[in-house]
């Protein structure tokens, strides 16, 4: 089971990782590096949130401020470095995320759970649109991998994972579309009857819903 973190925003994990080499960085530099390395595709990076996360990391002793800098007329910038407690938190948190599956609530799964309120024909049209989007995203991910050239694979595993998830979802959507089309999806007949009857559940469904 995942434990409750003093700083629970996943952005905090990324910020701690930036400080592992030992260089002190100020928040502006942290945001620049995250964007330069494409981390905005992996997590929500907002400058306002980043400063709040930095403050929380410092509050709980995971990072500490070093001598502030002033660049000409620019406002003072405070660099931070990671503390031993921050290194321990980073190792423990990252290890948990890698080793322990966590139950999440994807928006698509939520939609699937109440999909019956739409007609099968409408669902087919919508799933076909989703499939086009998934295929386009997969193609973009494959181009990104192709364009990486000789970049070591260790720097591309998150792209590989995203591509694998997109392709797996696309395969599942294709299977669902085929099952709806050939009426092999269990319950699809009753689903159609439900909409043909103006939203009144067929007897089979009513009996199932009324049973304890």
C-alpha positions as MATLAB code, in Angstrom:
seq = 'XXXXXXXXXXXXXXXXXXXXXXXXXXXXXXXXXXXXXXXXXXXXXXXXXXXXXXXXXXXXXXXXXXXXXXXXXXXXXXXXXXXXXXXXXXXXXXXXXXXXXXXXXXXXXXXXXXXXXXXXXXXXXXXXXXXXXXXXXXXXXXXXXXXXXXXXXXXXXXXXXXXXXXXXXXXXXXXXXXXXXXXXXXXXXXXXXXXXXXXXXXXXXXXXXXXX';
ca = [
       0.000    0.000    0.000;
       1.269    3.474   -0.868;
       2.171    5.549    2.143;
       1.088    9.123    2.724;
       3.877   11.522    1.770;
       4.709   14.796    3.466;
       4.993   16.253   -0.032;
       2.584   14.284   -2.218;
       2.825   16.246   -5.487;
       4.693   14.058   -7.992;
       6.485   17.196   -9.159;
       8.380   17.073   -5.868;
       9.893   13.758   -6.901;
      11.175   15.269  -10.143;
      12.646   18.273   -8.331;
      14.486   16.066   -5.857;
      15.910   14.040   -8.735;
      17.307   17.208  -10.347;
      19.309   17.962   -7.212;
      20.882   14.509   -6.846;
      24.076   15.434   -8.795;
      24.808   17.954   -6.041;
      24.460   21.237   -7.914;
      22.338   23.887   -6.218;
      19.503   25.073   -8.456;
      16.961   27.824   -8.092;
      13.330   27.170   -9.070;
      13.641   28.946  -12.410;
      16.493   26.623  -13.397;
      14.522   23.606  -12.207;
      11.562   24.547  -14.436;
      13.864   25.151  -17.412;
      15.555   21.741  -17.052;
      12.233   19.924  -16.638;
      10.898   21.486  -19.827;
      14.154   20.950  -21.721;
      14.072   17.246  -20.877;
      10.407   16.890  -21.864;
       9.095   16.212  -18.363;
       5.984   18.295  -19.041;
       4.758   15.259  -20.991;
       5.049   13.135  -17.848;
       3.634   15.491  -15.220;
       1.821   18.791  -14.856;
       4.460   21.521  -14.596;
       3.228   24.985  -13.639;
       5.585   27.666  -12.382;
       3.228   28.668   -9.562;
       2.862   25.073   -8.409;
       6.598   24.506   -8.727;
       7.408   27.285   -6.267;
       4.836   25.909   -3.828;
       6.344   22.419   -4.087;
       9.823   23.862   -3.525;
       8.581   25.600   -0.383;
       7.018   22.384    0.894;
      10.177   20.387    0.201;
      12.165   22.940    2.177;
       9.595   23.019    4.982;
       9.930   19.271    5.518;
      13.710   19.278    5.325;
      14.101   17.564    1.961;
      15.965   20.497    0.411;
      17.741   23.490    1.886;
      18.539   26.975    0.613;
      22.086   28.052   -0.048;
      23.458   31.562   -0.596;
      21.032   33.533   -2.714;
      22.134   35.130   -5.975;
      21.290   38.473   -7.512;
      21.690   38.918  -11.257;
      21.861   42.653  -11.985;
      18.439   44.180  -11.424;
      16.669   40.831  -11.392;
      15.066   39.768   -8.130;
      17.043   37.608   -5.763;
      17.100   33.930   -6.709;
      17.482   31.336   -3.983;
      19.257   28.117   -5.027;
      18.488   24.879   -3.226;
      20.351   21.652   -2.673;
      19.082   18.245   -1.584;
      19.520   17.096    2.003;
      20.235   13.560    3.267;
      16.562   13.362    4.267;
      15.637   14.399    0.726;
      17.803   11.671   -0.780;
      16.186    9.093    1.499;
      12.697   10.344    0.584;
      13.525   10.288   -3.132;
      14.803    6.706   -2.972;
      11.855    5.473   -0.912;
       9.203    7.310   -2.958;
      10.603    6.289   -6.339;
      11.009    2.710   -5.166;
       7.373    2.628   -4.081;
       6.136    4.001   -7.400;
       8.134    1.437   -9.368;
       7.356   -1.599   -7.206;
       3.835   -1.056   -5.872;
       0.876   -0.905   -8.311;
      -1.565    1.802   -7.271;
      -5.261    2.008   -8.018;
      -5.940    5.095  -10.087;
      -9.134    6.505  -11.562;
      -8.603    7.102  -15.299;
     -11.276    9.280  -16.875;
     -11.792    6.766  -19.705;
     -12.526    3.985  -17.225;
     -15.077    6.229  -15.495;
     -16.742    6.850  -18.862;
     -16.812    3.133  -19.668;
     -18.553    2.411  -16.369;
     -21.621    4.399  -17.477;
     -21.317    3.900  -21.242;
     -24.778    2.324  -21.508;
     -26.502    5.706  -21.342;
     -25.298    6.265  -24.903;
     -26.632    4.195  -27.766;
     -24.377    1.533  -29.311;
     -24.285    3.473  -32.583;
     -23.156    6.650  -30.798;
     -20.541    4.688  -28.863;
     -19.177    3.214  -32.078;
     -18.748    6.673  -33.600;
     -17.055    7.997  -30.476;
     -14.743    5.003  -30.141;
     -13.730    5.351  -33.781;
     -12.741    8.960  -33.053;
     -10.766    7.818  -30.014;
      -9.055    5.145  -32.070;
      -7.968    7.728  -34.657;
      -6.506    9.856  -31.841;
      -4.735    6.874  -30.274;
      -3.217    5.879  -33.611;
      -2.019    9.444  -34.189;
      -0.429    9.571  -30.741;
       1.233    6.200  -31.282;
       2.653    7.396  -34.584;
       4.038   10.493  -32.865;
       5.639    8.369  -30.147;
       7.218    6.086  -32.758;
       8.626    9.127  -34.581;
      10.067   10.385  -31.298;
      11.816    7.055  -30.771;
      13.064    7.000  -34.364;
      14.373   10.572  -34.057;
      16.226    9.739  -30.848;
      19.065    8.247  -32.879;
      21.831    6.917  -30.650;
      20.331    8.283  -27.441;
      20.663    5.523  -24.814;
      17.464    3.588  -24.271;
      17.499    4.397  -20.541;
      16.473    7.958  -21.492;
      13.565    6.725  -23.608;
      11.827    4.137  -21.449;
       8.977    6.484  -20.491;
       8.303    7.069  -24.210;
       8.353    3.311  -24.822;
       5.904    2.818  -21.947;
       3.526    5.466  -23.275;
       3.653    3.915  -26.744;
       2.971    0.441  -25.343;
      -0.021    1.710  -23.349;
      -1.447    3.567  -26.359;
      -1.061    0.548  -28.622;
      -2.603   -1.784  -26.035;
      -5.578    0.548  -25.596;
      -5.999    0.861  -29.360;
      -6.038   -2.932  -29.707;
      -8.658   -3.189  -26.962;
     -10.837   -0.491  -28.579;
     -10.629   -2.285  -31.937;
     -11.741   -5.489  -30.243;
     -14.669   -3.750  -28.572;
     -15.741   -2.141  -31.843;
     -15.651   -5.537  -33.565;
     -17.687   -7.130  -30.748;
     -20.353   -4.424  -31.017;
     -20.436   -4.718  -34.803;
     -20.980   -8.477  -34.886;
     -23.205   -8.547  -31.780;
     -20.782  -10.849  -29.955;
     -20.565   -8.410  -27.019;
     -22.581   -9.953  -24.205;
     -25.553   -7.721  -23.435;
     -25.378   -5.668  -26.633;
     -28.839   -6.857  -27.707;
     -30.383   -5.644  -24.440;
     -28.371   -2.439  -24.768;
     -29.991   -1.751  -28.116;
     -33.437   -2.632  -26.735;
     -32.868   -0.202  -23.880;
     -32.406    2.696  -26.304;
     -35.088    1.525  -28.731;
     -37.533    1.554  -25.800;
     -36.661    5.154  -24.909;
     -34.487    4.328  -21.907;
     -36.622    1.624  -20.281;
     -34.480   -1.313  -19.130;
     -35.257   -4.631  -20.819;
     -36.704   -7.330  -18.513;
     -33.333   -9.091  -18.188;
     -31.636   -5.923  -16.957;
     -34.500   -4.900  -14.691;
     -34.427   -8.287  -12.994;
     -30.665   -8.070  -12.569;
     -30.796   -4.520  -11.171;
     -33.619   -5.329   -8.793;
     -31.961   -8.449   -7.407;
     -30.047   -8.190   -4.137;
];
